[in-house]
Amino acid sequence: MIPNWLLWAREVQAAAQTGLTFAANPYEIERYTALQELAARMMAEAAGEDYGVVLSAFSGQKGYATPKVDVRAALFRDNEVLLVSETADGGRWTLPGGWADVNSSPSDNAIREMREEAGFVVKTTKLVGVWDRDKRGHAVPYPFHIYKLFFLCEFADYSEKSNLETGEPQWFAVDKLPELSLDRTQPWHIERLYAHYRDPALPAEFD
């Protein structure tokens, strides 16, 4: 369950961000700026975070407020899945992926993340799931609303790994997974992806 304070703070922030985008006079700008500061205070106090850090994150958001998009790529080899370790999360493991880049399609983002983080050239074969992070058991709250897209991939070639935020990729049996970076990848993600790998006729999943 997502706590109400987080939902409310996000809604206030979204209203302030969108309002600042379309504000036409100094009085409107002043009111929406105050609303953004209120959202930052709400979130900082409830989450035990530094107010300045939260306000900076909120202030950096421009334009009409929409959910953020996290794209993940899955590559299987028989009953094994390819994972990379996250330096920022104590070396815990995850499917290659991250925030979607502007001017890059969802599948292109998945291909890029696999190449940069794991050194594998792949082609995407199926969109398995579009899941709302808030509805799918992520215990750690996040200040922004997130959609997570998961693609099945097929190996094509090897490439030079270029992302320094992840360690060397490794193959793991799907029934013997290492400690995962749960904010990025959860065991049920891999379970569903593996089910689609074994049965490509399964329909894509959402929400």
Secondary structure, DSSP 4 states (H G I P E B T S, - for coil): ---HHHHHHHHHHHHHHHHHHH--SHHHHHHHHHHHHHHHHHHHHHHT--HHHHHHHHHT--SS---EEEEEEE-EETTEEEEEEEGGGTTEEE-SEEEPPTTS-HHHHHHHHHHHHH-EEEEEEEEEEEEEGGGTT--S--SS-EEEEEEEEEEEEE-----TTB---EEEETTS---B-TTT--HHHHHHHHHHHH-TTSPPEE-
